[in-house]
Amino acid sequence: MTTHNSAIKQELTTLLPGLRRFAYSLTGSMPEADDLLQGTVERLLGREVPDNVGLDRWAFRVCRNLWIDECRARKVRQQAAQQPELSDGQVFDGERKTAGEVELGQVNTAMDRLPAEQREIISLVAVQGMSYQEVSETLAIPKGTVMSRLARARAALVTMLNSEPAGTST
């Protein structure tokens, strides 16, 4: 299996430039593309290549699927940020929607400023709903590291969001 894994790593090394360009074409942002590429590579190394599928095709499919998952997660975050009062049966008005969009923009900006390792952890726990143990296994890091990175990410987000002026616009 070690030989198989090293062969995959070697083949992945040659695929990385093209995979990175593909990730950039999906995200439109180099930091997001790098995060997507990192997630893709982690996923590829953590699983066996399906039979009858070349590593290159599988890698691009995994990358695309991760991006789709991220877009869905953003939509869920956006809806949650815009509609928390709907659970009380209240009517949602345009002013609240606009305020929610501003808040979502602030959260996205704050998330973008987090180090990748913290953004990844908070995304897996808060957005994907993974347990600390699942994140630990997915990323192959100790559970304590997951918990500490998550705590630092949450603290950093609170600090950044509390320092953001409300309703900033240019």
CNS distance restraints for C-alpha pairs under 8 A (distance, minus, plus):
assign (resid   1 and name CA) (resid   5 and name CA) 6.01 0.50 0.50
assign (resid   2 and name CA) (resid   6 and name CA) 6.06 0.50 0.50
assign (resid   3 and name CA) (resid   7 and name CA) 6.10 0.50 0.50
assign (resid   4 and name CA) (resid   8 and name CA) 6.31 0.50 0.50
assign (resid   5 and name CA) (resid   9 and name CA) 6.20 0.50 0.50
assign (resid   5 and name CA) (resid  45 and name CA) 7.77 0.50 0.50
assign (resid   6 and name CA) (resid  10 and name CA) 6.07 0.50 0.50
assign (resid   7 and name CA) (resid  11 and name CA) 6.15 0.50 0.50
assign (resid   8 and name CA) (resid  12 and name CA) 5.93 0.50 0.50
assign (resid   8 and name CA) (resid  45 and name CA) 7.85 0.50 0.50
assign (resid   8 and name CA) (resid  55 and name CA) 7.84 0.50 0.50
assign (resid   9 and name CA) (resid  13 and name CA) 6.17 0.50 0.50
assign (resid   9 and name CA) (resid  45 and name CA) 7.69 0.50 0.50
assign (resid  10 and name CA) (resid  14 and name CA) 6.85 0.50 0.50
assign (resid  11 and name CA) (resid  15 and name CA) 6.45 0.50 0.50
assign (resid  11 and name CA) (resid  55 and name CA) 7.87 0.50 0.50
assign (resid  12 and name CA) (resid  16 and name CA) 6.02 0.50 0.50
assign (resid  12 and name CA) (resid  55 and name CA) 7.94 0.50 0.50
assign (resid  15 and name CA) (resid  19 and name CA) 5.98 0.50 0.50
assign (resid  15 and name CA) (resid  56 and name CA) 6.87 0.50 0.50
assign (resid  16 and name CA) (resid  20 and name CA) 5.84 0.50 0.50
assign (resid  17 and name CA) (resid  21 and name CA) 6.31 0.50 0.50
assign (resid  18 and name CA) (resid  22 and name CA) 6.17 0.50 0.50
assign (resid  19 and name CA) (resid  23 and name CA) 6.12 0.50 0.50
assign (resid  19 and name CA) (resid  37 and name CA) 7.03 0.50 0.50
assign (resid  19 and name CA) (resid  59 and name CA) 7.64 0.50 0.50
assign (resid  19 and name CA) (resid  60 and name CA) 6.67 0.50 0.50
assign (resid  19 and name CA) (resid  63 and name CA) 7.89 0.50 0.50
assign (resid  20 and name CA) (resid  24 and name CA) 6.16 0.50 0.50
assign (resid  20 and name CA) (resid  33 and name CA) 6.60 0.50 0.50
assign (resid  20 and name CA) (resid  34 and name CA) 6.94 0.50 0.50
assign (resid  20 and name CA) (resid  37 and name CA) 6.02 0.50 0.50
assign (resid  21 and name CA) (resid  25 and name CA) 6.18 0.50 0.50
assign (resid  22 and name CA) (resid  26 and name CA) 6.38 0.50 0.50
assign (resid  22 and name CA) (resid  60 and name CA) 7.74 0.50 0.50
assign (resid  23 and name CA) (resid  27 and name CA) 6.19 0.50 0.50
assign (resid  23 and name CA) (resid  33 and name CA) 4.78 0.50 0.50
assign (resid  23 and name CA) (resid  34 and name CA) 7.45 0.50 0.50
assign (resid  23 and name CA) (resid  36 and name CA) 6.32 0.50 0.50
assign (resid  23 and name CA) (resid  37 and name CA) 6.30 0.50 0.50
assign (resid  23 and name CA) (resid  63 and name CA) 6.97 0.50 0.50
assign (resid  23 and name CA) (resid  64 and name CA) 7.86 0.50 0.50
assign (resid  24 and name CA) (resid  28 and name CA) 5.23 0.50 0.50
assign (resid  24 and name CA) (resid  29 and name CA) 5.98 0.50 0.50
assign (resid  24 and name CA) (resid  30 and name CA) 6.00 0.50 0.50
assign (resid  24 and name CA) (resid  32 and name CA) 7.54 0.50 0.50
assign (resid  24 and name CA) (resid  33 and name CA) 4.69 0.50 0.50
assign (resid  24 and name CA) (resid  34 and name CA) 7.86 0.50 0.50
assign (resid  26 and name CA) (resid  33 and name CA) 7.63 0.50 0.50
assign (resid  26 and name CA) (resid  64 and name CA) 7.82 0.50 0.50
assign (resid  26 and name CA) (resid  67 and name CA) 7.30 0.50 0.50
assign (resid  27 and name CA) (resid  32 and name CA) 6.11 0.50 0.50
assign (resid  27 and name CA) (resid  33 and name CA) 5.81 0.50 0.50
assign (resid  27 and name CA) (resid  67 and name CA) 7.84 0.50 0.50
assign (resid  28 and name CA) (resid  32 and name CA) 7.75 0.50 0.50
assign (resid  28 and name CA) (resid  33 and name CA) 7.40 0.50 0.50
assign (resid  29 and name CA) (resid  33 and name CA) 5.89 0.50 0.50
assign (resid  30 and name CA) (resid  34 and name CA) 5.98 0.50 0.50
assign (resid  31 and name CA) (resid  35 and name CA) 6.27 0.50 0.50
assign (resid  32 and name CA) (resid  36 and name CA) 6.04 0.50 0.50
assign (resid  33 and name CA) (resid  37 and name CA) 5.98 0.50 0.50
assign (resid  34 and name CA) (resid  38 and name CA) 6.05 0.50 0.50
assign (resid  35 and name CA) (resid  39 and name CA) 6.21 0.50 0.50
assign (resid  35 and name CA) (resid 116 and name CA) 6.68 0.50 0.50
assign (resid  35 and name CA) (resid 120 and name CA) 7.88 0.50 0.50
assign (resid  36 and name CA) (resid  40 and name CA) 6.07 0.50 0.50
assign (resid  36 and name CA) (resid  63 and name CA) 6.90 0.50 0.50
assign (resid  36 and name CA) (resid  66 and name CA) 7.18 0.50 0.50
assign (resid  36 and name CA) (resid  67 and name CA) 6.92 0.50 0.50
assign (resid  37 and name CA) (resid  41 and name CA) 6.12 0.50 0.50
assign (resid  37 and name CA) (resid  63 and name CA) 7.00 0.50 0.50
assign (resid  38 and name CA) (resid  42 and name CA) 6.13 0.50 0.50
assign (resid  39 and name CA) (resid  43 and name CA) 6.10 0.50 0.50
assign (resid  39 and name CA) (resid  63 and name CA) 7.91 0.50 0.50
assign (resid  39 and name CA) (resid  66 and name CA) 7.59 0.50 0.50
assign (resid  40 and name CA) (resid  44 and name CA) 6.09 0.50 0.50
assign (resid  40 and name CA) (resid  59 and name CA) 7.16 0.50 0.50
assign (resid  40 and name CA) (resid  62 and name CA) 6.20 0.50 0.50
assign (resid  40 and name CA) (resid  63 and name CA) 5.22 0.50 0.50
assign (resid  40 and name CA) (resid  66 and name CA) 7.09 0.50 0.50
assign (resid  41 and name CA) (resid  45 and name CA) 6.08 0.50 0.50
assign (resid  41 and name CA) (resid  59 and name CA) 7.95 0.50 0.50
assign (resid  42 and name CA) (resid  46 and name CA) 6.04 0.50 0.50
assign (resid  42 and name CA) (resid 139 and name CA) 7.09 0.50 0.50
assign (resid  43 and name CA) (resid  47 and name CA) 6.43 0.50 0.50
assign (resid  43 and name CA) (resid  62 and name CA) 7.62 0.50 0.50
assign (resid  43 and name CA) (resid 138 and name CA) 7.96 0.50 0.50
assign (resid  44 and name CA) (resid  48 and name CA) 7.49 0.50 0.50
assign (resid  44 and name CA) (resid  49 and name CA) 7.64 0.50 0.50
assign (resid  44 and name CA) (resid  59 and name CA) 6.80 0.50 0.50
assign (resid  44 and name CA) (resid  62 and name CA) 7.62 0.50 0.50
assign (resid  46 and name CA) (resid 138 and name CA) 7.48 0.50 0.50
assign (resid  49 and name CA) (resid  53 and name CA) 7.29 0.50 0.50
assign (resid  49 and name CA) (resid  54 and name CA) 7.80 0.50 0.50
assign (resid  49 and name CA) (resid  55 and name CA) 6.57 0.50 0.50
assign (resid  49 and name CA) (resid  58 and name CA) 7.38 0.50 0.50
assign (resid  50 and name CA) (resid  58 and name CA) 7.89 0.50 0.50
assign (resid  53 and name CA) (resid  57 and name CA) 6.77 0.50 0.50
assign (resid  53 and name CA) (resid  58 and name CA) 6.44 0.50 0.50
assign (resid  54 and name CA) (resid  58 and name CA) 6.20 0.50 0.50
assign (resid  55 and name CA) (resid  59 and name CA) 5.85 0.50 0.50
assign (resid  56 and name CA) (resid  60 and name CA) 6.38 0.50 0.50
assign (resid  57 and name CA) (resid  61 and name CA) 6.18 0.50 0.50
assign (resid  58 and name CA) (resid  62 and name CA) 6.07 0.50 0.50
assign (resid  59 and name CA) (resid  63 and name CA) 6.16 0.50 0.50
assign (resid  60 and name CA) (resid  64 and name CA) 6.08 0.50 0.50
assign (resid  61 and name CA) (resid  65 and name CA) 6.05 0.50 0.50
assign (resid  62 and name CA) (resid  66 and name CA) 6.06 0.50 0.50
assign (resid  63 and name CA) (resid  67 and name CA) 6.27 0.50 0.50
assign (resid  64 and name CA) (resid  68 and name CA) 6.23 0.50 0.50
assign (resid  65 and name CA) (resid  69 and name CA) 6.15 0.50 0.50
assign (resid  66 and name CA) (resid  70 and name CA) 6.17 0.50 0.50
assign (resid  67 and name CA) (resid  71 and name CA) 6.17 0.50 0.50
assign (resid  68 and name CA) (resid  72 and name CA) 6.18 0.50 0.50
assign (resid  69 and name CA) (resid  73 and name CA) 6.07 0.50 0.50
assign (resid  70 and name CA) (resid  74 and name CA) 6.11 0.50 0.50
assign (resid  71 and name CA) (resid  75 and name CA) 6.23 0.50 0.50
assign (resid  72 and name CA) (resid  76 and name CA) 6.25 0.50 0.50
assign (resid  73 and name CA) (resid  77 and name CA) 6.13 0.50 0.50
assign (resid  73 and name CA) (resid 127 and name CA) 5.93 0.50 0.50
assign (resid  73 and name CA) (resid 128 and name CA) 7.22 0.50 0.50
assign (resid  74 and name CA) (resid  78 and name CA) 5.95 0.50 0.50
assign (resid  75 and name CA) (resid  79 and name CA) 6.09 0.50 0.50
assign (resid  76 and name CA) (resid  80 and name CA) 6.04 0.50 0.50
assign (resid  77 and name CA) (resid  81 and name CA) 6.02 0.50 0.50
assign (resid  77 and name CA) (resid 104 and name CA) 7.94 0.50 0.50
assign (resid  77 and name CA) (resid 127 and name CA) 7.45 0.50 0.50
assign (resid  78 and name CA) (resid  82 and name CA) 6.07 0.50 0.50
assign (resid  78 and name CA) (resid 100 and name CA) 7.99 0.50 0.50
assign (resid  78 and name CA) (resid 101 and name CA) 7.58 0.50 0.50
assign (resid  78 and name CA) (resid 104 and name CA) 6.21 0.50 0.50
assign (resid  79 and name CA) (resid  83 and name CA) 5.79 0.50 0.50
assign (resid  80 and name CA) (resid  84 and name CA) 5.76 0.50 0.50
assign (resid  81 and name CA) (resid 100 and name CA) 5.83 0.50 0.50
assign (resid  81 and name CA) (resid 101 and name CA) 7.85 0.50 0.50
assign (resid  81 and name CA) (resid 103 and name CA) 7.39 0.50 0.50
assign (resid  81 and name CA) (resid 104 and name CA) 6.39 0.50 0.50
assign (resid  82 and name CA) (resid  96 and name CA) 7.34 0.50 0.50
assign (resid  82 and name CA) (resid  97 and name CA) 5.77 0.50 0.50
assign (resid  82 and name CA) (resid  99 and name CA) 7.94 0.50 0.50
assign (resid  82 and name CA) (resid 100 and name CA) 4.56 0.50 0.50
assign (resid  82 and name CA) (resid 101 and name CA) 6.82 0.50 0.50
assign (resid  82 and name CA) (resid 104 and name CA) 7.93 0.50 0.50
assign (resid  83 and name CA) (resid  87 and name CA) 7.97 0.50 0.50
assign (resid  83 and name CA) (resid  92 and name CA) 7.20 0.50 0.50
assign (resid  83 and name CA) (resid  97 and name CA) 7.92 0.50 0.50
assign (resid  83 and name CA) (resid 100 and name CA) 7.97 0.50 0.50
assign (resid  85 and name CA) (resid  89 and name CA) 7.05 0.50 0.50
assign (resid  85 and name CA) (resid  90 and name CA) 6.12 0.50 0.50
assign (resid  85 and name CA) (resid  92 and name CA) 7.64 0.50 0.50
assign (resid  86 and name CA) (resid  90 and name CA) 5.44 0.50 0.50
assign (resid  86 and name CA) (resid  91 and name CA) 6.96 0.50 0.50
assign (resid  86 and name CA) (resid  92 and name CA) 7.09 0.50 0.50
assign (resid  92 and name CA) (resid  96 and name CA) 6.70 0.50 0.50
assign (resid  92 and name CA) (resid  97 and name CA) 7.16 0.50 0.50
assign (resid  93 and name CA) (resid  97 and name CA) 6.30 0.50 0.50
assign (resid  94 and name CA) (resid  98 and name CA) 6.11 0.50 0.50
assign (resid  95 and name CA) (resid  99 and name CA) 6.19 0.50 0.50
assign (resid  96 and name CA) (resid 100 and name CA) 5.97 0.50 0.50
assign (resid  97 and name CA) (resid 101 and name CA) 6.16 0.50 0.50
assign (resid  98 and name CA) (resid 102 and name CA) 6.26 0.50 0.50
assign (resid  99 and name CA) (resid 103 and name CA) 6.16 0.50 0.50
assign (resid  99 and name CA) (resid 167 and name CA) 7.38 0.50 0.50
assign (resid 100 and name CA) (resid 104 and name CA) 5.97 0.50 0.50
assign (resid 101 and name CA) (resid 105 and name CA) 6.09 0.50 0.50
assign (resid 102 and name CA) (resid 106 and name CA) 6.28 0.50 0.50
assign (resid 102 and name CA) (resid 166 and name CA) 7.97 0.50 0.50
assign (resid 102 and name CA) (resid 167 and name CA) 6.13 0.50 0.50
assign (resid 102 and name CA) (resid 168 and name CA) 7.94 0.50 0.50
assign (resid 103 and name CA) (resid 107 and name CA) 6.17 0.50 0.50
assign (resid 103 and name CA) (resid 166 and name CA) 7.95 0.50 0.50
assign (resid 103 and name CA) (resid 167 and name CA) 7.91 0.50 0.50
assign (resid 104 and name CA) (resid 108 and name CA) 6.06 0.50 0.50
assign (resid 105 and name CA) (resid 109 and name CA) 6.04 0.50 0.50
assign (resid 106 and name CA) (resid 110 and name CA) 6.05 0.50 0.50
assign (resid 106 and name CA) (resid 161 and name CA) 6.83 0.50 0.50
assign (resid 106 and name CA) (resid 164 and name CA) 7.33 0.50 0.50
assign (resid 107 and name CA) (resid 111 and name CA) 5.97 0.50 0.50
assign (resid 107 and name CA) (resid 157 and name CA) 7.72 0.50 0.50
assign (resid 107 and name CA) (resid 161 and name CA) 6.96 0.50 0.50
assign (resid 108 and name CA) (resid 112 and name CA) 6.07 0.50 0.50
assign (resid 109 and name CA) (resid 113 and name CA) 6.43 0.50 0.50
assign (resid 110 and name CA) (resid 114 and name CA) 6.63 0.50 0.50
assign (resid 110 and name CA) (resid 157 and name CA) 6.08 0.50 0.50
assign (resid 110 and name CA) (resid 160 and name CA) 6.14 0.50 0.50
assign (resid 110 and name CA) (resid 161 and name CA) 6.89 0.50 0.50
assign (resid 111 and name CA) (resid 119 and name CA) 6.34 0.50 0.50
assign (resid 111 and name CA) (resid 157 and name CA) 7.04 0.50 0.50
assign (resid 112 and name CA) (resid 119 and name CA) 7.66 0.50 0.50
assign (resid 114 and name CA) (resid 118 and name CA) 6.23 0.50 0.50
assign (resid 114 and name CA) (resid 119 and name CA) 5.73 0.50 0.50
assign (resid 114 and name CA) (resid 153 and name CA) 6.91 0.50 0.50
assign (resid 114 and name CA) (resid 156 and name CA) 7.46 0.50 0.50
assign (resid 114 and name CA) (resid 157 and name CA) 7.83 0.50 0.50
assign (resid 115 and name CA) (resid 119 and name CA) 6.19 0.50 0.50
assign (resid 116 and name CA) (resid 120 and name CA) 5.91 0.50 0.50
assign (resid 117 and name CA) (resid 121 and name CA) 6.36 0.50 0.50
assign (resid 117 and name CA) (resid 149 and name CA) 7.41 0.50 0.50
assign (resid 118 and name CA) (resid 122 and name CA) 6.16 0.50 0.50
assign (resid 118 and name CA) (resid 149 and name CA) 5.48 0.50 0.50
assign (resid 118 and name CA) (resid 150 and name CA) 6.28 0.50 0.50
assign (resid 118 and name CA) (resid 152 and name CA) 7.34 0.50 0.50
assign (resid 118 and name CA) (resid 153 and name CA) 5.27 0.50 0.50
assign (resid 119 and name CA) (resid 123 and name CA) 5.93 0.50 0.50
assign (resid 119 and name CA) (resid 153 and name CA) 6.94 0.50 0.50
assign (resid 120 and name CA) (resid 124 and name CA) 6.16 0.50 0.50
assign (resid 121 and name CA) (resid 125 and name CA) 6.15 0.50 0.50
assign (resid 121 and name CA) (resid 135 and name CA) 7.27 0.50 0.50
assign (resid 121 and name CA) (resid 146 and name CA) 6.66 0.50 0.50
assign (resid 121 and name CA) (resid 149 and name CA) 6.89 0.50 0.50
assign (resid 121 and name CA) (resid 150 and name CA) 5.99 0.50 0.50
assign (resid 122 and name CA) (resid 126 and name CA) 5.48 0.50 0.50
assign (resid 122 and name CA) (resid 127 and name CA) 7.31 0.50 0.50
assign (resid 122 and name CA) (resid 150 and name CA) 5.73 0.50 0.50
assign (resid 122 and name CA) (resid 153 and name CA) 6.77 0.50 0.50
assign (resid 122 and name CA) (resid 154 and name CA) 7.68 0.50 0.50
assign (resid 123 and name CA) (resid 127 and name CA) 4.96 0.50 0.50
assign (resid 123 and name CA) (resid 128 and name CA) 6.37 0.50 0.50
assign (resid 124 and name CA) (resid 128 and name CA) 4.78 0.50 0.50
assign (resid 124 and name CA) (resid 129 and name CA) 6.34 0.50 0.50
assign (resid 124 and name CA) (resid 130 and name CA) 5.73 0.50 0.50
assign (resid 124 and name CA) (resid 135 and name CA) 6.70 0.50 0.50
assign (resid 125 and name CA) (resid 129 and name CA) 4.91 0.50 0.50
assign (resid 125 and name CA) (resid 130 and name CA) 4.80 0.50 0.50
assign (resid 125 and name CA) (resid 131 and name CA) 6.29 0.50 0.50
assign (resid 125 and name CA) (resid 132 and name CA) 7.07 0.50 0.50
assign (resid 125 and name CA) (resid 135 and name CA) 7.31 0.50 0.50
assign (resid 126 and name CA) (resid 130 and name CA) 7.59 0.50 0.50
assign (resid 130 and name CA) (resid 134 and name CA) 5.76 0.50 0.50
assign (resid 130 and name CA) (resid 135 and name CA) 6.22 0.50 0.50
assign (resid 131 and name CA) (resid 135 and name CA) 6.28 0.50 0.50
assign (resid 132 and name CA) (resid 136 and name CA) 6.04 0.50 0.50
assign (resid 132 and name CA) (resid 143 and name CA) 6.15 0.50 0.50
assign (resid 132 and name CA) (resid 146 and name CA) 6.41 0.50 0.50
assign (resid 132 and name CA) (resid 147 and name CA) 6.92 0.50 0.50
assign (resid 133 and name CA) (resid 137 and name CA) 6.18 0.50 0.50
assign (resid 133 and name CA) (resid 143 and name CA) 5.98 0.50 0.50
assign (resid 134 and name CA) (resid 138 and name CA) 5.94 0.50 0.50
assign (resid 135 and name CA) (resid 139 and name CA) 5.93 0.50 0.50
assign (resid 135 and name CA) (resid 140 and name CA) 7.91 0.50 0.50
assign (resid 135 and name CA) (resid 143 and name CA) 7.74 0.50 0.50
assign (resid 135 and name CA) (resid 146 and name CA) 7.03 0.50 0.50
assign (resid 136 and name CA) (resid 140 and name CA) 5.49 0.50 0.50
assign (resid 136 and name CA) (resid 141 and name CA) 5.05 0.50 0.50
assign (resid 136 and name CA) (resid 142 and name CA) 5.61 0.50 0.50
assign (resid 136 and name CA) (resid 143 and name CA) 5.07 0.50 0.50
assign (resid 136 and name CA) (resid 146 and name CA) 6.29 0.50 0.50
assign (resid 137 and name CA) (resid 141 and name CA) 6.82 0.50 0.50
assign (resid 141 and name CA) (resid 145 and name CA) 6.57 0.50 0.50
assign (resid 141 and name CA) (resid 146 and name CA) 7.16 0.50 0.50
assign (resid 142 and name CA) (resid 146 and name CA) 6.62 0.50 0.50
assign (resid 143 and name CA) (resid 147 and name CA) 6.32 0.50 0.50
assign (resid 144 and name CA) (resid 148 and name CA) 6.11 0.50 0.50
assign (resid 145 and name CA) (resid 149 and name CA) 6.00 0.50 0.50
assign (resid 146 and name CA) (resid 150 and name CA) 6.03 0.50 0.50
assign (resid 147 and name CA) (resid 151 and name CA) 6.14 0.50 0.50
assign (resid 148 and name CA) (resid 152 and name CA) 6.21 0.50 0.50
assign (resid 149 and name CA) (resid 153 and name CA) 6.02 0.50 0.50
assign (resid 150 and name CA) (resid 154 and name CA) 6.09 0.50 0.50
assign (resid 151 and name CA) (resid 155 and name CA) 6.13 0.50 0.50
assign (resid 152 and name CA) (resid 156 and name CA) 6.01 0.50 0.50
assign (resid 153 and name CA) (resid 157 and name CA) 6.10 0.50 0.50
assign (resid 154 and name CA) (resid 158 and name CA) 6.20 0.50 0.50
assign (resid 155 and name CA) (resid 159 and name CA) 6.20 0.50 0.50
assign (resid 156 and name CA) (resid 160 and name CA) 6.06 0.50 0.50
assign (resid 157 and name CA) (resid 161 and name CA) 5.89 0.50 0.50
assign (resid 158 and name CA) (resid 162 and name CA) 5.96 0.50 0.50
assign (resid 159 and name CA) (resid 163 and name CA) 6.23 0.50 0.50
assign (resid 160 and name CA) (resid 164 and name CA) 6.27 0.50 0.50
assign (resid 164 and name CA) (resid 168 and name CA) 8.00 0.50 0.50
